[in-house]
Amino acid sequence: MVPGRASGRHTIGARLRNGCGSVRRPHATGYLALIGAAYLTPNGEARLVDVTQMPLVAVTPGWAIRYAVDRAFRPADVDRSTTFEANDIVAAAEPARNDLGVCIMPRSIADRFPDLPRYRFDRHPPNWKNTVVRPPGEAPPAAAALLRHIT
């Protein structure tokens, strides 16, 4: 935590979003996929409205994944509820593995569960924007090497 003006404290992420003299470079957009739901067409497409009819396994609030999922449902104008909450993404996949629910997670993480059916969303898929943020000035050699690798 770093001191903030109005509320007294802000997360470092909030301060970085507001600028703070940092260097920001958009990196990539990550899309989320639905895993589980063996009764849908395997490796087909799902709609957000479909998810409202299924028991949803979500990660706890505060995770970027949860924020992206919550943000995707707002404009879809559908009500949904969370049946199970898990505190890590591997635990969230387990109910889907045992046909107890479905889970929405980044496609890159869904790839780690090849035994589970995976579906892309047909329209307005949940997503997040990855941005590289670093202090101003020249990056130390190790940080510069990492930035070259990922950008």
KACOR-V884741 format. One record per pair of residues at least 12 apart in sequence whose ideal C-beta (glycine too) atoms are under 10 Angstrom apart, sorted by the first residue. I is the first residue (numbers start at 1). GAP is how many residues later the second one is. D is the distance in whole Angstrom. If there is no record, write none. Layout:
i=I gap=GAP d=D
i=I gap=GAP d=D
This chain:
i=1 gap=14 d=10
i=2 gap=12 d=9
i=2 gap=13 d=6
i=2 gap=14 d=10
i=2 gap=18 d=9
i=3 gap=12 d=9
i=4 gap=14 d=9
i=12 gap=121 d=10
i=13 gap=51 d=9
i=13 gap=120 d=9
i=16 gap=115 d=9
i=16 gap=117 d=5
i=16 gap=118 d=10
i=16 gap=119 d=10
i=17 gap=114 d=9
i=17 gap=116 d=9
i=20 gap=113 d=9
i=20 gap=115 d=9
i=20 gap=116 d=9
i=21 gap=114 d=8
i=21 gap=115 d=5
i=21 gap=116 d=10
i=22 gap=111 d=5
i=22 gap=112 d=7
i=22 gap=113 d=6
i=22 gap=114 d=7
i=23 gap=109 d=8
i=23 gap=110 d=7
i=23 gap=111 d=5
i=23 gap=112 d=7
i=23 gap=113 d=6
i=23 gap=114 d=8
i=23 gap=116 d=9
i=23 gap=124 d=10
i=24 gap=107 d=6
i=24 gap=108 d=7
i=24 gap=109 d=5
i=24 gap=110 d=8
i=25 gap=106 d=7
i=25 gap=107 d=5
i=25 gap=108 d=8
i=25 gap=109 d=8
i=25 gap=122 d=8
i=25 gap=126 d=6
i=26 gap=103 d=7
i=26 gap=104 d=8
i=26 gap=105 d=5
i=26 gap=106 d=8
i=26 gap=125 d=9
i=27 gap=102 d=8
i=27 gap=103 d=4
i=27 gap=104 d=6
i=27 gap=105 d=5
i=27 gap=106 d=10
i=27 gap=120 d=10
i=27 gap=123 d=7
i=27 gap=124 d=6
i=28 gap=100 d=9
i=28 gap=101 d=8
i=28 gap=102 d=5
i=28 gap=103 d=9
i=28 gap=104 d=10
i=28 gap=122 d=9
i=28 gap=123 d=9
i=29 gap=96 d=10
i=29 gap=98 d=5
i=29 gap=99 d=7
i=29 gap=100 d=6
i=29 gap=101 d=7
i=30 gap=34 d=9
i=30 gap=35 d=10
i=30 gap=38 d=8
i=30 gap=76 d=5
i=30 gap=77 d=7
i=30 gap=78 d=7
i=30 gap=79 d=9
i=30 gap=96 d=9
i=30 gap=97 d=6
i=30 gap=98 d=5
i=30 gap=99 d=8
i=30 gap=100 d=6
i=31 gap=37 d=9
i=31 gap=75 d=7
i=31 gap=76 d=6
i=31 gap=77 d=9
i=31 gap=89 d=8
i=31 gap=90 d=8
i=31 gap=94 d=5
i=31 gap=95 d=7
i=31 gap=96 d=5
i=31 gap=97 d=9
i=32 gap=33 d=7
i=32 gap=36 d=6
i=32 gap=37 d=7
i=32 gap=40 d=8
i=32 gap=71 d=10
i=32 gap=72 d=5
i=32 gap=73 d=6
i=32 gap=74 d=6
i=32 gap=75 d=7
i=32 gap=76 d=10
i=32 gap=77 d=9
i=32 gap=78 d=8
i=32 gap=88 d=9
i=32 gap=89 d=8
i=32 gap=93 d=6
i=32 gap=94 d=4
i=32 gap=95 d=6
i=32 gap=96 d=8
i=33 gap=13 d=8
i=33 gap=70 d=9
i=33 gap=71 d=7
i=33 gap=72 d=7
i=33 gap=73 d=7
i=33 gap=74 d=5
i=33 gap=75 d=9
i=33 gap=76 d=9
i=33 gap=77 d=5
i=33 gap=78 d=9
i=33 gap=83 d=10
i=33 gap=85 d=5
i=33 gap=86 d=6
i=33 gap=87 d=6
i=33 gap=88 d=7
i=33 gap=92 d=8
i=33 gap=93 d=9
i=34 gap=12 d=5
i=34 gap=13 d=10
i=34 gap=14 d=9
i=34 gap=16 d=8
i=34 gap=17 d=7
i=34 gap=20 d=9
i=34 gap=22 d=9
i=34 gap=62 d=9
i=34 gap=68 d=6
i=34 gap=69 d=7
i=34 gap=70 d=6
i=34 gap=71 d=9
i=34 gap=76 d=8
i=34 gap=82 d=10
i=34 gap=83 d=9
i=34 gap=84 d=7
i=34 gap=85 d=4
i=34 gap=86 d=8
i=34 gap=87 d=7
i=34 gap=91 d=9
i=34 gap=92 d=9
i=35 gap=22 d=9
i=35 gap=57 d=9
i=35 gap=58 d=6
i=35 gap=61 d=5
i=35 gap=62 d=9
i=35 gap=66 d=10
i=35 gap=67 d=7
i=35 gap=68 d=5
i=35 gap=69 d=8
i=35 gap=70 d=6
i=35 gap=72 d=10
i=35 gap=74 d=9
i=35 gap=75 d=5
i=35 gap=78 d=6
i=35 gap=80 d=10
i=35 gap=81 d=5
i=35 gap=82 d=7
i=35 gap=83 d=5
i=35 gap=84 d=8
i=36 gap=18 d=8
i=36 gap=19 d=9
i=36 gap=20 d=9
i=36 gap=21 d=8
i=36 gap=57 d=8
i=36 gap=59 d=8
i=36 gap=60 d=3
i=36 gap=61 d=8
i=36 gap=62 d=9
i=36 gap=63 d=7
i=36 gap=64 d=8
i=36 gap=65 d=6
i=36 gap=66 d=4
i=36 gap=67 d=6
i=36 gap=68 d=10
i=36 gap=77 d=10
i=36 gap=80 d=6
i=36 gap=81 d=7
i=36 gap=82 d=9
i=36 gap=83 d=9
i=37 gap=13 d=8
i=37 gap=14 d=8
i=37 gap=16 d=10
i=37 gap=17 d=6
i=37 gap=18 d=10
i=37 gap=59 d=8
i=37 gap=62 d=9
i=37 gap=64 d=9
i=37 gap=65 d=5
i=37 gap=66 d=10
i=37 gap=79 d=9
i=37 gap=80 d=6
i=37 gap=81 d=10
i=37 gap=82 d=7
i=38 gap=58 d=9
i=38 gap=61 d=7
i=38 gap=64 d=10
i=38 gap=78 d=9
i=38 gap=79 d=5
i=39 gap=15 d=9
i=39 gap=60 d=9
i=39 gap=78 d=9
i=40 gap=14 d=9
i=40 gap=62 d=9
i=40 gap=77 d=7
i=40 gap=79 d=6
i=41 gap=76 d=9
i=41 gap=78 d=8
i=42 gap=75 d=5
i=42 gap=76 d=8
i=42 gap=77 d=8
i=43 gap=74 d=7
i=43 gap=75 d=6
i=43 gap=76 d=7
i=43 gap=77 d=8
i=44 gap=73 d=9
i=44 gap=74 d=9
i=44 gap=75 d=6
i=44 gap=76 d=8
i=44 gap=78 d=9
i=45 gap=74 d=6
i=45 gap=75 d=5
i=45 gap=76 d=7
i=45 gap=77 d=4
i=45 gap=78 d=9
i=45 gap=80 d=10
i=46 gap=56 d=8
i=46 gap=58 d=9
i=46 gap=71 d=10
i=46 gap=72 d=10
i=46 gap=73 d=4
i=46 gap=74 d=7
i=46 gap=75 d=6
i=46 gap=76 d=7
i=46 gap=79 d=9
i=47 gap=29 d=8
i=47 gap=31 d=9
i=47 gap=72 d=9
i=47 gap=74 d=7
i=47 gap=75 d=5
i=47 gap=76 d=7
i=47 gap=77 d=9
i=48 gap=21 d=9
i=48 gap=24 d=6
i=48 gap=25 d=6
i=48 gap=27 d=9
i=48 gap=28 d=4
i=48 gap=29 d=10
i=48 gap=30 d=6
i=48 gap=32 d=8
i=48 gap=56 d=9
i=48 gap=73 d=7
i=48 gap=74 d=9
i=48 gap=75 d=8
i=48 gap=76 d=7
i=48 gap=77 d=9
i=48 gap=78 d=8
i=49 gap=24 d=10
i=49 gap=27 d=7
i=49 gap=28 d=9
i=49 gap=29 d=5
i=49 gap=31 d=9
i=50 gap=28 d=10
i=50 gap=52 d=9
i=50 gap=69 d=9
i=50 gap=71 d=9
i=50 gap=72 d=9
i=51 gap=18 d=9
i=51 gap=21 d=10
i=51 gap=22 d=8
i=51 gap=25 d=9
i=51 gap=27 d=8
i=51 gap=29 d=6
i=51 gap=51 d=6
i=51 gap=52 d=10
i=51 gap=53 d=7
i=51 gap=68 d=10
i=51 gap=70 d=9
i=51 gap=75 d=10
i=52 gap=21 d=8
i=52 gap=24 d=9
i=52 gap=26 d=5
i=52 gap=27 d=6
i=52 gap=28 d=4
i=52 gap=29 d=8
i=53 gap=25 d=10
i=53 gap=27 d=9
i=53 gap=49 d=10
i=54 gap=26 d=9
i=54 gap=29 d=8
i=54 gap=42 d=10
i=54 gap=47 d=7
i=54 gap=48 d=5
i=55 gap=26 d=9
i=55 gap=27 d=9
i=55 gap=28 d=4
i=55 gap=29 d=7
i=55 gap=40 d=8
i=55 gap=41 d=9
i=55 gap=44 d=10
i=55 gap=45 d=6
i=55 gap=46 d=4
i=55 gap=47 d=7
i=55 gap=48 d=10
i=56 gap=13 d=9
i=56 gap=17 d=10
i=56 gap=24 d=6
i=56 gap=25 d=7
i=56 gap=26 d=5
i=56 gap=27 d=6
i=56 gap=28 d=8
i=56 gap=29 d=10
i=56 gap=36 d=10
i=56 gap=39 d=10
i=56 gap=40 d=10
i=56 gap=45 d=6
i=56 gap=46 d=6
i=56 gap=47 d=7
i=56 gap=48 d=8
i=57 gap=25 d=8
i=57 gap=26 d=7
i=57 gap=27 d=4
i=57 gap=28 d=8
i=57 gap=29 d=6
i=57 gap=34 d=9
i=57 gap=35 d=5
i=57 gap=36 d=8
i=57 gap=37 d=8
i=57 gap=38 d=5
i=57 gap=39 d=6
i=57 gap=43 d=8
i=57 gap=44 d=4
i=57 gap=45 d=7
i=57 gap=46 d=4
i=57 gap=47 d=9
i=57 gap=48 d=9
i=58 gap=12 d=9
i=58 gap=22 d=9
i=58 gap=23 d=10
i=58 gap=24 d=5
i=58 gap=25 d=8
i=58 gap=26 d=7
i=58 gap=27 d=6
i=58 gap=28 d=7
i=58 gap=34 d=7
i=58 gap=43 d=9
i=58 gap=44 d=10
i=58 gap=45 d=7
i=58 gap=46 d=7
i=58 gap=47 d=10
i=59 gap=23 d=10
i=59 gap=26 d=7
i=59 gap=27 d=6
i=59 gap=28 d=7
i=59 gap=29 d=7
i=59 gap=30 d=6
i=59 gap=32 d=9
i=59 gap=33 d=6
i=59 gap=44 d=9
i=59 gap=45 d=9
i=59 gap=46 d=8
i=60 gap=22 d=10
i=60 gap=25 d=5
i=60 gap=26 d=7
i=60 gap=27 d=5
i=60 gap=28 d=9
i=60 gap=32 d=9
i=61 gap=21 d=10
i=61 gap=24 d=8
i=62 gap=25 d=10
i=63 gap=23 d=10
i=63 gap=24 d=9
i=63 gap=25 d=9
i=63 gap=26 d=8
i=63 gap=29 d=10
i=64 gap=42 d=9
i=64 gap=64 d=6
i=64 gap=66 d=9
i=65 gap=24 d=7
i=65 gap=27 d=9
i=65 gap=38 d=9
i=65 gap=39 d=7
i=65 gap=40 d=6
i=65 gap=41 d=7
i=65 gap=44 d=8
i=65 gap=61 d=8
i=65 gap=63 d=8
i=66 gap=16 d=9
i=66 gap=19 d=9
i=66 gap=26 d=10
i=66 gap=38 d=9
i=67 gap=59 d=10
i=67 gap=61 d=8
i=68 gap=36 d=8
i=68 gap=37 d=10
i=68 gap=38 d=9
i=68 gap=57 d=10
i=68 gap=58 d=5
i=68 gap=59 d=6
i=68 gap=60 d=5
i=68 gap=61 d=9
i=69 gap=13 d=9
i=69 gap=34 d=10
i=69 gap=35 d=5
i=69 gap=36 d=9
i=69 gap=57 d=5
i=69 gap=59 d=10
i=70 gap=12 d=10
i=70 gap=56 d=9
i=71 gap=55 d=7
i=71 gap=56 d=9
i=71 gap=57 d=9
i=72 gap=32 d=8
i=72 gap=49 d=8
i=72 gap=52 d=6
i=72 gap=53 d=7
i=72 gap=54 d=4
i=72 gap=55 d=8
i=73 gap=31 d=10
i=73 gap=51 d=10
i=73 gap=53 d=8
i=75 gap=49 d=7
i=76 gap=45 d=10
i=76 gap=47 d=9
i=76 gap=48 d=7
i=76 gap=50 d=10
i=82 gap=19 d=9
i=83 gap=12 d=8
i=83 gap=17 d=8
i=83 gap=18 d=5
i=83 gap=19 d=9
i=84 gap=12 d=10
i=84 gap=16 d=7
i=84 gap=17 d=6
i=84 gap=19 d=9
i=86 gap=17 d=8
i=89 gap=14 d=8
i=89 gap=16 d=6
i=89 gap=17 d=8
i=89 gap=20 d=6
i=89 gap=21 d=9
i=89 gap=23 d=9
i=89 gap=24 d=10
i=90 gap=15 d=10
i=90 gap=19 d=9
i=90 gap=22 d=8
i=90 gap=23 d=9
i=91 gap=12 d=10
i=92 gap=12 d=9
i=92 gap=13 d=7
i=92 gap=17 d=10
i=93 gap=12 d=7
i=93 gap=16 d=8
i=93 gap=17 d=8
i=93 gap=19 d=8
i=93 gap=20 d=5
i=93 gap=22 d=10
i=93 gap=23 d=7
i=94 gap=19 d=10
i=96 gap=14 d=10
i=96 gap=17 d=8
i=96 gap=20 d=6
i=96 gap=21 d=9
i=96 gap=22 d=10
i=97 gap=16 d=7
i=97 gap=18 d=7
i=97 gap=19 d=6
i=102 gap=14 d=10
i=102 gap=15 d=9
i=102 gap=17 d=9
i=103 gap=13 d=9
i=104 gap=15 d=10
i=104 gap=17 d=9
i=104 gap=21 d=9
i=104 gap=22 d=6
i=105 gap=13 d=9
i=105 gap=21 d=9
i=106 gap=20 d=9
i=106 gap=21 d=9
i=106 gap=22 d=8
i=107 gap=13 d=8
i=107 gap=18 d=9
i=107 gap=20 d=10
i=130 gap=20 d=9
i=130 gap=21 d=10
i=132 gap=14 d=9
i=132 gap=15 d=6
i=132 gap=18 d=7
i=132 gap=19 d=6
i=134 gap=12 d=10
i=134 gap=13 d=7
